[in-house]
């Protein structure tokens, strides 16, 4: 075959995603005009990668175009359906409705390509992908979603004010939550560093109290200096308290424990769970405006605050 008849392999969206350091879903959204939740910096990076590689989207991808419908997709795969997420969705739905848009919530285990296919099928105006939070472009660069997952400095500051200098992060031993949990872990470490703490080790706990108790026993042997545990969410904080009870430990005397998200059942446990409450409904409204490309003036959420109970 002559040189002139040889064809270079066709550049795909996956190639653009790899070159720009984002997800394939995000590439699809950016190049087809449905990227209201993606930062301008990330959009430019994706477009530059596409230009450099010579990427040409196929015809079916053009179905995903901004304004093609009044549907906004929210993917919540792997995100615990606690009170914070419920309030977030209510705010998101209400704000979209006020701008004559409809929210479609997806709960399934979708690949990036499957999510892109759904978005194309309904000609989505925008997609908010909480299930892809490990990609900085999908979550960490959107102001509202950053606030929803972040504010990790709140429990750290609270524990430091209570005299704790050795704080550990408690994360779930769950593949479905590894992306969001990884983000929370990084933010907790940043908050600990800002507070001047020497270290912020991570304790990964399974859901069963006895197994969690053995994991906690081993962790305390390795990190006897730790006096406080900041859990990924309230559910995991309650597993932590159950594991402590299994070992004969008390909160906060032996270990202080603080949760995140202020779910209703935290107040019913003994000891009652100290936790962090977010203004998740306002965050949902901000996300709605971000997705539609509208200004978010006047929608600043109330700061996250600690609900002080008995455990920490």
MOTAGI-V86965 format. One record per residue. N is the residue number from 1. RES is the residue in one letter. SS is DSSP state (a for helix, b for strand, c for the rest). PSI is psi in whole degrees, 0 to 359 (999 if undefined). Layout:
N:RES:SS:PSI, N:RES:SS:PSI
//
This chain:
1:X:c:134, 2:X:c:160, 3:X:a:323, 4:X:a:336, 5:X:a:352, 6:X:c:143, 7:X:c:134, 8:X:c:149, 9:X:c:139, 10:X:c:131, 11:X:c:132, 12:X:c:169, 13:X:a:330, 14:X:a:321, 15:X:a:317, 16:X:a:319, 17:X:a:316, 18:X:a:319, 19:X:a:328, 20:X:a:354, 21:X:c:31, 22:X:c:182, 23:X:c:159, 24:X:a:325, 25:X:a:315, 26:X:a:320, 27:X:a:315, 28:X:a:316, 29:X:a:315, 30:X:a:313, 31:X:a:349, 32:X:c:16, 33:X:c:24, 34:X:c:49, 35:X:c:41, 36:X:c:337, 37:X:c:359, 38:X:c:138, 39:X:c:156, 40:X:a:321, 41:X:a:317, 42:X:a:320, 43:X:a:315, 44:X:a:321, 45:X:a:319, 46:X:a:315, 47:X:a:322, 48:X:a:318, 49:X:a:319, 50:X:a:318, 51:X:a:316, 52:X:a:320, 53:X:a:347, 54:X:c:35, 55:X:c:134, 56:X:c:115, 57:X:c:147, 58:X:c:172, 59:X:a:322, 60:X:a:331, 61:X:a:337, 62:X:a:349, 63:X:a:336, 64:X:c:95, 65:X:c:143, 66:X:c:131, 67:X:c:0, 68:X:c:332, 69:X:c:177, 70:X:c:35, 71:X:b:132, 72:X:b:129, 73:X:b:139, 74:X:b:118, 75:X:b:120, 76:X:c:25, 77:X:c:127, 78:X:c:359, 79:X:c:126, 80:X:c:136, 81:X:c:56, 82:X:c:188, 83:X:a:325, 84:X:a:313, 85:X:a:321, 86:X:a:316, 87:X:a:321, 88:X:a:313, 89:X:a:321, 90:X:a:315, 91:X:a:317, 92:X:a:313, 93:X:a:315, 94:X:a:318, 95:X:a:320, 96:X:a:318, 97:X:a:324, 98:X:a:343, 99:X:c:23, 100:X:c:40, 101:X:c:160, 102:X:b:138, 103:X:b:131, 104:X:b:117, 105:X:b:129, 106:X:b:129, 107:X:c:354, 108:X:c:171, 109:X:c:92, 110:X:c:137, 111:X:c:167, 112:X:a:319, 113:X:a:319, 114:X:a:319, 115:X:a:319, 116:X:a:320, 117:X:a:318, 118:X:a:316, 119:X:a:320, 120:X:a:320, 121:X:a:324, 122:X:c:6, 123:X:c:53, 124:X:c:140, 125:X:c:321, 126:X:b:163, 127:X:b:132, 128:X:b:114, 129:X:b:89, 130:X:a:339, 131:X:a:351, 132:X:a:36, 133:X:c:345, 134:X:c:342, 135:X:c:119, 136:X:c:328, 137:X:c:330, 138:X:c:332, 139:X:c:306, 140:X:c:345, 141:X:c:352, 142:X:c:123, 143:X:a:317, 144:X:a:320, 145:X:a:328, 146:X:a:313, 147:X:a:323, 148:X:a:319, 149:X:a:339, 150:X:c:229, 151:X:c:32, 152:X:c:344, 153:X:a:340, 154:X:a:306, 155:X:a:326, 156:X:a:312, 157:X:a:319, 158:X:a:312, 159:X:a:322, 160:X:a:318, 161:X:a:334, 162:X:c:6, 163:X:c:4, 164:X:c:130, 165:X:c:353, 166:X:c:100, 167:X:b:137, 168:X:b:150, 169:X:b:134, 170:X:b:120, 171:X:b:155, 172:X:b:144, 173:X:c:71, 174:X:c:119, 175:X:a:326, 176:X:a:336, 177:X:a:7, 178:X:a:329, 179:X:a:306, 180:X:a:322, 181:X:a:321, 182:X:a:322, 183:X:a:313, 184:X:a:320, 185:X:a:314, 186:X:a:319, 187:X:a:324, 188:X:a:318, 189:X:a:321, 190:X:a:317, 191:X:a:320, 192:X:a:320, 193:X:a:318, 194:X:a:324, 195:X:c:357, 196:X:c:20, 197:X:c:146, 198:X:c:325, 199:X:c:162, 200:X:c:79, 201:X:c:162, 202:X:b:132, 203:X:b:118, 204:X:b:121, 205:X:b:137, 206:X:c:171, 207:X:c:336, 208:X:c:128, 209:X:a:318, 210:X:a:314, 211:X:a:321, 212:X:a:324, 213:X:a:318, 214:X:a:322, 215:X:a:320, 216:X:a:321, 217:X:a:313, 218:X:a:320, 219:X:a:319, 220:X:a:330, 221:X:a:321, 222:X:a:331, 223:X:c:66, 224:X:c:343, 225:X:c:342, 226:X:c:130, 227:X:c:354, 228:X:b:146, 229:X:b:125, 230:X:b:110, 231:X:b:155, 232:X:c:319, 233:X:c:179, 234:X:a:320, 235:X:a:315, 236:X:a:328, 237:X:a:322, 238:X:a:324, 239:X:a:320, 240:X:a:315, 241:X:a:321, 242:X:a:321, 243:X:a:320, 244:X:a:317, 245:X:a:321, 246:X:a:328, 247:X:c:1, 248:X:c:22, 249:X:c:153, 250:X:c:148, 251:X:c:130, 252:X:c:7, 253:X:c:315, 254:X:c:319, 255:X:c:128, 256:X:b:143, 257:X:b:132, 258:X:b:137, 259:X:c:197, 260:X:c:125, 261:X:c:348, 262:X:c:56, 263:X:c:151, 264:X:a:325, 265:X:a:345, 266:X:a:327, 267:X:a:346, 268:X:a:348, 269:X:c:162, 270:X:c:114, 271:X:c:149, 272:X:c:142, 273:X:c:125, 274:X:b:136, 275:X:b:179, 276:X:b:131, 277:X:b:131, 278:X:c:151, 279:X:c:70, 280:X:a:329, 281:X:a:318, 282:X:a:323, 283:X:a:323, 284:X:a:319, 285:X:a:319, 286:X:a:318, 287:X:a:322, 288:X:a:314, 289:X:a:322, 290:X:a:315, 291:X:a:327, 292:X:a:359, 293:X:c:29, 294:X:c:155, 295:X:c:149, 296:X:c:20, 297:X:c:137, 298:X:c:6, 299:X:c:25, 300:X:c:127, 301:X:c:156, 302:X:c:146, 303:X:c:147, 304:X:c:146, 305:X:b:155, 306:X:b:131, 307:X:b:104, 308:X:c:123, 309:X:c:224, 310:X:c:339, 311:X:c:344, 312:X:c:999
//
